[in-house]
Amino acid sequence: MTSAEAAEYLSVTERTLKKWRSDGTGPTWLRLGTTRVRYTERALDEYIAARQNLPTASWRASEAS
């Protein structure tokens, strides 16, 4: 996916994706040539999955253990 497509997929702006690339905090990406940046759907899905939060009750139960 292009940066525009990935941004839409994640509901963020292309500027946010660019900042994440710079900070090293966003989804993994590929550089094709000197300027083309691409994302795979799998990388975006993994990024989303890694940021899912547990429901509050589950989180509290795990903290009590």
N, C-alpha and C positions, 0 to 999 in steps of 0.2 A: 504494500500500500504506500501511496505517497504520504507526505506529511499532512496534507490537507485531508486526505481520507482517514488517516489515523487520528487526527484531531477530532474529526466528526465522530468517529467510532467511540472515542473516549469522552466525548462531550467537553473538550477543552479547546483552547485556541492553538493555532500553529505557533504562536509566540511562546506559549507555555511549553509545548514540546521542545522548542529550540532551547529554552532555559533548562529544561530537564536534561537534554543532551549535554549541555555545557556543564551542568552540575553533576552529571553522572547518576541522577536519581530516577530517571524515567524508564520506560520499557527499552529493551534492547533493540538496536537498530543496525542497519547495514548502510555503508557508504558505497555507492556505485560511481566510479569515476571520481572526479574532484568535488562535485557539488551535489550530486543526487543522493538523497537520503530515502531509505525505504524501511518499512516495518512489515513484519509478518503478522497475520491474524493470530497465530499461536503466541507470539511474543506479547501481543496486546492482551490476549486472554489470560496469560500467565501473570502479567502485571496486575490486572484486575483481581484475579484470584488471590494474589499475595497480599492485597490490601483489604480483603473482606474482614469484617469485624465479627466476633462472636456475639450472639445475643447477650445482653447484660446478665441474665440469670446463669448462662453457661460460663461466662467470664468469672463471675463471683464464685461459682462452685469450684472452678479450677484454682482460684486464688486461695481458697480455704483448704485445699489439699496439701 
